[in-house]
Amino acid sequence: DAAVRALVDSRVPLFEFDDATTAHVDEAIEQGIRVAEFPTTAEAARASHEAGMGVLMGAPNVMRGGSHSGNVSARTLAEAGLLDILSSDYIPFSLIQSAFFLGSVVDSISLPQAVAMVSRNPAEAVGLHDRGAILPGRRADLVRVRLDEHVPVVRSVWREGRRVA
């Protein structure tokens, strides 16, 4: 507990992993956790969201239509308004793919809201306030995408305002 407190006091963003119950979420809240990473149940996702924690799920889960381990579906959470952040450590393309997918398939999520799940929301969750949105004073990290038969295709990339691809 002392190590967790020291990290929270130093403003290091902490993530909770695989919460299944409201008791797990209550413990995370007491510890100052800011992001619920891969809640395994809708109950835990709802409790995390209602407590003001960001709810993070995998973009591959969105594209597969469910968890590969039988946990709650990211699509289910998105449809319920309980999904804030998408990530992927093993299929990076799924980030762009899932943003366009959610923006077109889930009625309550617009494309800008879905894009924020892979840009602004994760940046804010970890305290990177200089990126994640197209605003004056931000880094100007941009990805230009074209839809080709409903598939997003990256056309060019800018990092800090300079074209890199």
Disulfide bonds with the S-S distance in Angstrom:
none
